[in-house]
Amino acid sequence: MDYNEAEEGDSSRFNRQQKQTIHLLALPLEILQTITWHLDAPAFFTSLLTCKRFMDAALCRRNIFRHILSLPGIRLGLEDLETSELLLAFRQRAANNFCGAEVLAGVTRYDPVPSTISFSKAVFSPGSPAQLATAQDFATVHVYELTSYNVRLKAELQSHCCTWEAVASTDLDIIKIAFSSSRDLAVLYKPRKPTIRQKISPFVDDLDKPDTQVLKLVTFHRLHASTKGYFYSSHQQETRDIMCDISIEPVGLAIASNGNACIAYKIPTVKDSTEMLLVGRNAKVMDACSYDSSPKTVVLRDPPSIGSQRGPGRLIFNMQFLRKDKTLNFYKPGNPIHSYFSNSCDPEKPDNRSSQENRVMIDVEKNQYWLRFAVGMPFIGFHSSNVPHHQHGSFCRYYYLAVGISESLGSQSNVFIVQTERDFPQSQCKHAVELEKGRRSTNWKALALLAGWRQSTSSLGTVMAISPGGGRIAAATWSRLLVWTFDPGLLHQGSLEHYFPKHDYNLRKGIGRLRPTKLSTEGVIHSLLWVDETNLYATTDQGLVQWDMGHLCDGEREDLSLAYDAWPETAVEMPIVNVIS
């Protein structure tokens, strides 16, 4: 970077303006320290990685204090540190908050396999290791294992379409893919129209078209062998036929660990409306032949009260089985928080009256003005034992953190990290955190505002993912990807004024503000998944993308291919042979 200084002399001595060029690194150290004083924390952190001159300029206690206090974290004890130790503390805190990740994060892009139908149909499965399922041509599904180091091809699964007489002469379209909590994989197929009908005449009477169609719900079970570990096989699959109207368009799929499934589909006769079809699994039939031509099905409809409160738009695109398959959450299009839930998860015992809206009231303004929130499932919990009580002695207390979206504020800044507490007598406490215990709590309080959040109005909506440790939240709106970092252990303990910087803490409301880090744009994002606290995966219109935001990242970019670089898990590294010339 150059600074140009122009000096104009007397007209009798100079005929023109003289310019002098001074390099930035040639400036005195005091001026460099003044420049770094006016940088923000991410820019100051990034400058430390450029050259030794900036590192020497950073050894200014006044500058370090300014930047370290601008980041969330405990401020107690910083005054007692030496300058070199204070600089190290700043670098650690800045790295933990992903400062400069937009340019320092390592990005790896995996181009899709040429036979991939669309990455919009790909789904993630969190866990250890995380998994990804993609839809391929010829009714084939690829399952990959995702780690912080590489991507491995786990299995290539294909349905037994040759055994289905109804679709023996046609191809199959993969509509939806879903994982269960036990890692079973469900695939919903739709038969294509026979090509013979299209060759007869371009003018086909509507009366000749069939009124019904047969959808194929295929479940690939996750198997285990002592010598092979967990694996999938095309030989172990179950098929269920689902008769429906030919005009019905399935838009969502969920699978339970017990085999029950839920399919959401658009109603052609009602505008902006969907229905949910609960499909049961007959264990005796499946154990005998792995095929059920007429499974038990029940249509789940919204209660009238919920339909009126949600307005004219009654679309549900995503579902999820929870609480050991006893609860079913329903998600509206583009909403990362479920809109309502139902305890009717078994087609043998349907109960339309069990549906409840996901709504709680939270006093954000601390003035008894309660706002309506939709609170997601808790993403982390804490347990404290021997909590004193003035009447009942001691008991155990659980703390749960979740993401809440306010429906009463504006659409740009309406998302908070909220917390609830639940107490149990020590005699009835298992002393183990179960996140689903905090699901039905109604007493929540807001801790931190996720600044910069945008509720997208596009067809994809807002996509959200939370890291396994609960300290990172990623949200994408189309191609814009933001990441918020925080320490959940310090956040739930109170005393937020000692954790948030002064300019990011509202003393009256008792709420802090978390500033996001914007990552590089790599395409239109369909889904997100954290495999650990520093590695984020996304399915995009360009393929699979990984961001590595660890301490050793240096902004390296790499372009790979799922077809050639995602080796099968059975592949072994070729030994290096010394060649003697």
Sequence and secondary structure as in RCSB ss.txt:
>XXXX:A:sequence
MDYNEAEEGDSSRFNRQQKQTIHLLALPLEILQTITWHLDAPAFFTSLLTCKRFMDAALCRRNIFRHILSLPGIR
LGLEDLETSELLLAFRQRAANNFCGAEVLAGVTRYDPVPSTISFSKAVFSPGSPAQLATAQDFATVHVYELTSYN
VRLKAELQSHCCTWEAVASTDLDIIKIAFSSSRDLAVLYKPRKPTIRQKISPFVDDLDKPDTQVLKLVTFHRLHA
STKGYFYSSHQQETRDIMCDISIEPVGLAIASNGNACIAYKIPTVKDSTEMLLVGRNAKVMDACSYDSSPKTVVL
RDPPSIGSQRGPGRLIFNMQFLRKDKTLNFYKPGNPIHSYFSNSCDPEKPDNRSSQENRVMIDVEKNQYWLRFAV
GMPFIGFHSSNVPHHQHGSFCRYYYLAVGISESLGSQSNVFIVQTERDFPQSQCKHAVELEKGRRSTNWKALALL
AGWRQSTSSLGTVMAISPGGGRIAAATWSRLLVWTFDPGLLHQGSLEHYFPKHDYNLRKGIGRLRPTKLSTEGVI
HSLLWVDETNLYATTDQGLVQWDMGHLCDGEREDLSLAYDAWPETAVEMPIVNVIS
>XXXX:A:secstr
 EEEEEE   TTT SS EEEEEEGGGS HHHHHHHHHTS HHHHHHHTTT HHHHHHH  HHHHHHHHTTSSS  
TTGGGS HHHHHHHHHHHHHHTTTTHHHHSEEEEEE  TTB  GGG EEE SSSEEEEEEETTTEEEEEEE SS 
EEEEEEEE  GGG GGGTTS EEEEEEEE TT  EEEEEEE   HHHHHH S   GGGS SEEEEEEEEE  EEE
TTTEEE  TTSEEEEEEEEETT EEEEEEE TTS EEEEEE TTSTTBEEEEEE   HHHHHHHSEESS  EEEE
   HHHHHHT S B   EEEEETTTTEEEEE TT SS SEEES   TTS  GGG EE  EEE SSSSS  EEEEE
    EEEEEEEEEETTTEEEEEEEEEEEEEESSS SSS EEEEEEEEEEEGGG  SS  GGGGTT   EEEEEEE
TT     SSS EEEEE TTS EEEEEETTEEEEEE  HHHHTTS GGGTS GGGEETTTTEEEE  EE    S E
EEEEESSSSEEEEEETTEEEEEE STT    EEEEETTTTS BTT           
